[in-house]
Amino acid sequence: MRQLATRGAGATLFSGAVGLATQIVATVVLARLLTPRDFGLVTIVTTFSLLFMNFGMNGITEAIVQRDEINHALASNLFWITIAGSTLLAVGFASAGSLLARLFADPRVTGISEVISLTIVFTGLQVVQAALLKREMRFFAVSANDLFARAVSVVVSVWLAWLGWGYWALVAGAVVSPASSCIGTWILCPWMPGLPRRAAGTGSMVRFAIHTYGRFSTGYFTNNLDNFLVGWKLGTTSLGLYKKAYDLFVLSSGQLSLGLTMVAVSALSRLQRDSAQYKRYFLSALGVMAFVGMGIGGDLTLVGKDLILVLLGPKWGESGRLFTIFAPGIGIMLLYCTHIWLHLSMGRADRWFRWGIVDLVVTTVFLCVGLHWNAEGIAVAWVASYWVLTLPSLWYAGRPIQLGISSVIAVTWKYIVASFTAGGIALLVVQQMPSYVSVPGTLWAIARLATSSLLFVALYLGLVIALHRSLAPLNKVAGLLREMTSRGKGSHAEPGSERCTPDPETSPKDMLAPAEISRECVNKSGTSII
């Protein structure tokens, strides 16, 4: 299980890295072909549509992955529930386009909403099949499919933007991504649902899914309130500039945290009967997240402005300034997201939902206060909310297993100190060269990126080694990387390599073992670019 989890993490991280590179290339090209207003206009619609697009994907997925046993009838019921819900939401969202157009005083929003509603249907069609793949811990297949869908979406968006389609290029890319992912998922997992019928466990799994989606919904409102406030108060151009800075902030951390969530939940779910081992695995993973996250956050804080200049060009200068405000929150955002692992792996979606209400209230207060200082105040509010909420979230999530907050602090504080100290020293050194810092031009920006990053990394690693009085953190990460890239032998092949077709009429008393139904998820031959 540990090898599967580690290799799954490796596949997910590799996918995240390639996906990040793809996203950056798309951002660089589209930022030069389109305007901040184009991005802001589409963001108005996707701010609302993504909530409905994730119906089932956040809820049904976790219910299937976390459950000990599942049979064909139960999976079929969940499939039809998801399809029915997604279809109703898609029709409702398309009909509500005119309301959004009046709210933001732009008639173009109506047409965008009608087309974007298709993303809700395409996502719902693949939820159960994708969940079965993840249940089998076939993360390499899932990651490959995600990369394929993202690549197709990028190609379509860039091509149409080059042809002069404007914001419709972004709309087309947003629709093509889930459509491509849906096709790939059905190819990888050709499991076919039966007709809906009474099956033991359907009610409990739906309740679990409702709690999980409820938590996702509160989190979604929390994470998108800023878009609404900026677009409503400052207009679509300011929203486009703000959203691009926020997207790059989320890309640098979200690719890692979101990609690893299913891997962590799948692994920890199998350890919940052994509290000591569960806590040991979680704290070890938390330490690695702190090491990586604090390093990334500190470096990007130093080079944020130059990074945006190189990637997007001079017309996005305001985004660069906002990005340097977001960057100090990258590391703490990664740590905050690990509370999700605890709630879901222990099957406590109800507690996760209750915490989501706390998160929503606290973050809303921060954002409303920050709005007084426009987009800059919103960015500061985001970072502050993560620093305030992280320890309480881990304390609350860990209460069922008596996870002491002192143990969380013990495995993270050295990386936080190292990041802030290295960043401060590097900033002082750079400020001693004012003429070098102020020279305009892309080539000089690249030079500053390289020198500042090398200086920070050297200082950060040196401080981490000094605070730990050993090379243990570096050795741990190096060991994990070796395991992630290991192909394994024979018995350690990826699950699902053999075909297993359970009887579609399996009765509740003949529940399948955790991996059996998902072994159907085999190939027949063997996170928005806007």
N, C-alpha and C positions, 0 to 999 in steps of 0.2 A: 504493500500500500504506500509506504514511504517513497519507494522508487517511482511508482506511478504518479504520485503527487508531485515529486520533484521534477520529473520529466514533463508532466503536465504544465507545471510552472514555467519550465524552460520553453516549451512550445508557445505558451501564452506570452511570455516576455519577448520571444523572438518575433511573434506576430505583432505584438505591441510596438516593437522597435521598427519593423518594416512598415506597419501602419502609420506610425508617427512620421517616418520619412516620406511616405506617400502623401500624408496630410500636409506636411510642410511644403512639398513640391506643389501640391494643388493650391495651397494658400499663396505661395509666391506668385504663381502664374495668374490665378484669378484676381488677386489684389491689383495686378497691373492691367487686367482686361476690364474689370468692373469698378464701380465706385462704392465708397462707404454707404451711400444711400441705397444701392442695390442690396447690399448685405443687410442693412437695417430693415428694409421692406420685407424681405423673406423671414427675417428673425421674428418680426411681429407675429407671423402666422405660426412658425414652428415653436415659438414659446408656448403656444397652447396645444398644438397638434401632438407634440412628443409625449404629452401626458397620456393621451388616449392610445397613441401608437404602442406604448409599453404595457397596455392592458394584457394580462396573461403572461407576457415576457417577464414581468416582475410580479410574481405571485405563484402562478402555475409552475413556472420553472423551478423555483425553490421548493415547492411542495413535492414535485417529482424527485428532485435530486436528494432531498433530505429524508424521504420516507424509507423505512426499512424494506418493505415489501410492496409490490404492485403487480396487478394482473392486467390482461388485455381489456377486460370490460371497464375497469377503473380508468385506464389510460384513454379509452375511447370516449367515456363520459366527459373527461376533462377536455378532450379535443373539441367536442361539439359545443361545450360551454364557452370555450374560448372563441370559436368561430362565430357563435351567435352574438356574444358581447362585442367583438370587434366590428362586426357588420353594423350593428345598431349605432355604435359610437361613430363609425365612419359617415353614416347617413346624417346623423345629428350634427357632426362637425361641418360637413359640406353645407348644410342648411343654415348654420350659424355664421357663415362667412360675411353676410351683409351686416350683421351686428358688429363684427370686428371692424369692418370698413367704416361704419359710422363712429365707432369708439375712437379710432385713430385718424379719422377724417381723410381717408385715402380709398377711393373706389377700387383700386387695383387689388386690394386685399381680398375682395370677394372671389375673383377668379383663382387667385393663388390658393385660397382655402379649399375650393372645390377639387383642385388637382391634388393637393397635398393629402386630402382625405384618403386617397388610395394607399398611402403608406400604412395606414391603420389596418387595412384588410390584408396586405401582403405580410405584415408582421404577424398577425394572428394566425395565418395559415401555417406557420412554421414553428410555433411555440412548443408543442408537445414533442415533435421530432427532434428539435434542438435540445430540449431538456433530456430526452433519452440518450442522446449522444454524450451530454455532460455527465449524466448518471453513470455511464459506462467509463467515464474519465477519458474519453477520446478527444482530448483537448487539441491535439495536433490537427485532427480533421476539422474541428470547429473553427480553429484559428485560421486554417487555410481557406475555408469557405468565407470567413469574414474578410480576409485580405482580398480574395477574388471580388467580392461584392464591392468593396471599397474602391478597388482599382477600376472596375467598370464605371462606377459612379463618377470618379474623378475624370476619366477619359471623356465621358459624355458631357460633363459640366464644362470642361476646358474647351472641347470642340465647339459646343454651342455658344460659349462666351466669345470665342474667336470669330464665329460667324455673325456676332452682333445681336444675340438674343437677349442680352442684358440680364435682368433678374430671373428670367425664365430658364436660363442655364442652370441656376442654383436650384430652381424648383424641379427641373428634370433630374438633376443629380440626386436630389432627396428622394425621389420616387424610384429611381433605378436601383438604388442601394438595397432596400428591403426586397424588391422584386428579384434581384440577382441572388441575394442570400436565401430567399425562399426556394428558388429552383435548386440551388446547391444543397440545401438541407434535405430536401426530399430525395435527391440522388444518393446522398450519404446514408440516409435513414429511410429506406423504402417501406417502413412499417405502415400498414393501412388500418384505419380505425374501423370498428364494427358499429352497428347501430346502437344508439344510446339505450341503456336498460338499467334496472336496479342493480347496484353493486355495492357491497359493504365497503365503507371507507370513503365514499364519494363526498359525503357531507363534511367529514372532518378535514379532508384535503381542501375542499372549497373554503371552509372557515380559515384554514391556515393561509390560503391564497389571498383571501379578503384582507386579513391582517397585514400580510406582506405588501399587497398593493396599496393598502391604506397608508402604510409607512412610506412606500414609494411616493404616494401622492403628496403627503405632507412634505417630504424631502424635495419633491419636484416644485411645489409652490415656493419652498424656501429658496431653492437654487435658481428660480426664474423670476422671482419678484423683482430683482434688480433690473432685468431686461424691461419689464413692464414699466417700472418707475422711470428709467432713463428714457425710453421711447415716448412715454406719456409727457414727461416734463421737458425734455431737451430735443426731441425730434428724431427722425430716422437717420440723419447723418451722424449725429452724436452717438446714437445707438450702434451704428455700424462700427465706428471707431472703438467704442467701449467693448462691443461683443468680440472683436478680433483680439483685443488684449486678453479678455477673459478666456476665450477659446484656447489661446496659446498657454495660458496658465493651467487650464484643465488638461490640455493635451499632455503636458509634461508630467502631470501626476495621475490623471485619470486613466491613461493607458496602462499604468502599472497597477493601480489599486483596483480598478474595475475588472481587469483581466485576471487578477489573482483571486478575486472573491470566490468564484465557483470552485477553483482548485482548492482553496483553503476550506470552504464549506464541505466539499466532498471528503476531504481528508479528516478534518476535525469531527465530522459527524460519526465517523467510525471509531473515534476515541472517547466519546462522551461517557462511556461506562467506566473509564479509568481517569478519574479527575486529576491525579498527579501527572500522568503522561500528557493529558490534554493541556494542562497549564504549561508544562515544559515546552511542548511543541509551539503553543501560541506565543509564549514569551520569546522563544528563539526567533520566530518569524517576525515579531514586533521589533526586535533588535536590528534585524536585517533591514526592515522598512525604514527605521530611523536612520541607519547608516547611509542608505542610498538617498532617502528623501531630503535629509538635511544637507547633504552634499549638493544635490541638484538645486535646491532652493537657494542656498548661499551663492552658488556660482551665477545663477540666472539673475539674482538681484544686482550683481555687479555689472553684468553685460547686457541687461535687458534692452536698453535704448539702442545700442549698436546692433543687437540681434534683430530687432524689428526693422531697423534701417536697412540691413543687409537683405532680409527676407522680403519685406513688403515695399520698400522704397520710401522716399522722403515725404510723400503725401500722407503717410500713416504715422507721422511723428508723435501725434497725441496718443496713439495706441502704445508706442514705446514707453512714454512717460507713465501711462497707467499700468503697463506690464511690470515695471520696476516696483510699483506699489503692491501688486499681487504676489510677486515672486517670493517674499519672505513667508508666505502662507503655504508653499508647496509641501515642505516637509511635514508640517503639522497636519495638513490635510490628509496626507498618506496615513499618519498615525490615527487620525480621527476615524477614517473609513474602516479600520480594523474592528471597531465595535460591531459592525455588521456581521463579521465572521462568527462572533460569539453568539449573537441572537439566533442566527439561522442554523448554525451547526447544532445548537441545543434544542431546536424546534420551538423557540420562544418568539415567534413572530408577533404575539400579542404585546410582549414587553418592548419589542422594537418599534411597534406602532405607537405605544405610549411615549417612548422617548422622542419619536418624531414630532409629536405635538409640542414637547418642550423645545426641541430644536427650532421648530417653526416660529414659536412665540419669541424666543430670544433673538433669533436672526432677524425677524421682522422689525423688532425694536431697534437693533443696530442699523439696519438699512434705512429705516425711516429717519433716524437721527443723521446718518451720513448723507442723505439726500440734500441736506441744507448746504453742503459743500459740493454739490453736483456729482459728476462721475468720479472725481478723485475721492470724495467722501464715501461713496458707495464701495469703492475698491478697498479703502482702509477698513470699512465696516466688515467686509467679508473676511479679511485676514484676522481682525480682532475676534470675530465670532468663533473661528476655528481654535484660536489659542484659549479662549474662555471655556469652550465646550468639550475639549478633548478628554481631559482627565475625568470630569463627571460622567461622560458617556461610557468610558471604559469601566469606571467603578460600578455604574448601574448594570451594564451588560454582564459584568463578571460576578455579580452577587450570587447567582445560583450555584456557582462552583467555588465561591469564596476566593475569588481572584483579588488579592490585596493590591491596593493602589500603590503601595510602596514598592512592590515588585515591578510594576509598570515603570515607575520613575527610575528604578535602579538600572533597567536595561536601555533607557533612552536618554538620560540627562547628559551623559558624556558626549553624545553626538550633537546635542543641541548647543552645549557650551563650545565644542570644537567649531561648529558652523559659524556661530556668531563671532567668536574670537578671530577665526581665519578671515571672515568677511571684513571685520573691522580693520585688521592689519592690512589686508590687501587694498582696502579703500584708501587708507592713509598713504600707502606707497604710491598708488596711482595718482592721488591728488598732488603729490610732489612734482608731477610732470604736467603742468597745466597746458602747455603748448601742444603736447602730444595728445592730450585728452580732447582738446577743442578743434583739432584739424578736421575739416569736413571731407566727405568723400567715402565711397563704399570700400575702397582698398584699405584706407586707414581704419575704418570701422572693423574690418576683418582682422587687421593686425592687433587692434585693441582687444577684440574678442579672444584671440589666441593667447596673448600675453597675460591678460587678466585671469583667464580660466586656468592656465598653467600655474600661475602664482597661487590662486586660491586652492586648487587641488593639492599642490605640494604642502601648503600650510595646513589644510584640513586633515590630510592623511597623517601628517606629522603629529598634529595635536591628538588625533584619535589614538595613535600608537602610544603617545606619551601618557594620556589619561588612563588607558587600559594597561599600561606597562607591559605590553606584549603585542605581538602581531595577530592575536586571536581573531579580531574582527575581520581582518583582511584574509586570513586563512579560511575562515568560515565561508565568506563570500566566494573565494576561489574554489573551495570544495563544492559548494552548491552549483557553481557554473560548470564544473566538471561533470557533476551528476546530471545536470540539465541537458548537456550535450552528449551524454552517453547513450548509445543505442540499446544497450542491454543484450542479453542472450536468451535464446530459446524461450523459456518459460516467462521471461519478462517482456515478451512482445506486447504490443498495445492491445488491450481488450477489444473484442469485437472482430478479431481477425478471422473468426470462424462463424459460420451462419448458424443461428439457432432460432427456430420458428415455433413459439409456443402455441398451444391450441387456442384459437380465438374464443372458444367457449369455456375457458378455464373458470372454474367456480371459485368463490371466495375462499373455500377451505383449501384450495390448491394454489395458494398465493406463491408467486415466483420469488426466488431469492433475489437480492438487490440487483445483481448484474444481469439476470437472465433475460428479462424482457428487453433490456437495452442492447443485448447482443444482436437484436434485429437491426440495429443501427449500423449497418455495414454498407460499404460501397457495393454496387451490384456486381462489380468485377472483383471482388475480394473482400462606434461610440460614435458624423454629419460634416460634410465638407463646408457647411455654411456656418 
